[in-house]
Amino acid sequence: AGDYDECKDAEIVVITAGVAQKQGGQTRLELAEVNTKIVKDITKNIMASGFNGVIIVASNPVDLMAYVVYKVSGLPKNKVIGSGTVLDTARLRYMIADYLKVSSKNVHAYIMGEHGDSSFVPWSLVNVASVPVDSYYDSLNGKGKAKPDHAEIEDFVRKSGGIIISAKKCTNYGIGATTARLCEIIKNSNDSVTIASSMLTGEYGISDVCLSILTVVGGHGITGRLVAPLTDNEIAQLKHSADCLKDVIKQLEF
């Protein structure tokens, strides 16, 4: 319904368009090339309307598409937000909570990096009600709970999207709720710390790429980024994730 002209006075535009990755052989680069053309065209039309709000990108590969939107739109970097690893993070918290038989609301944990194979869990930041996750388990002497298996949890997070797609051919409710939450934060103008994807400008020594780190989102889009203390190995993993994305960006035309 409607047309691009109606974007002019919008506070938020959400881009969800794009083809789904074909099963059995299509590479991420091939998907990125197809969706870059689609997202580029949409972005040009949005901006031609006079739009000056916040663009939220949910199209995959989301970090690459957020990068394309930022470059094509000319908007300030704080006004382009990718859904990033917000959904991955929700799945991570669910799994940790399931191991410990505690509410996921008490679990603080994040997936950092790209929304893809090079994402990782900075376990040094994971805590339950401010207590480091392994210490939380040890302090309760187990008591029938299972100690979180880091490798198994990360494997679940990476594979769960594919499992859902194989079962019902798409993922819609999770990313729908994620995107709605980002819109809610912006509309309510209350700063909230999330893990959305955005353009980095030197954080952890990384620049000119969109990926997920701790990000403060408020009424005008991104209001700040938190450079949480990571271990040397975790910083190396984050830089590897950035390099994986940059390798694809070099091959895109937009």
Summary of the structure (lengths in Angstrom):
residues: 254
radius of gyration: 18.4
end to end distance: 27.5
largest distance: 61.1
contacts: 818
relative contact order: 0.16
helix: 49%
strand: 17%
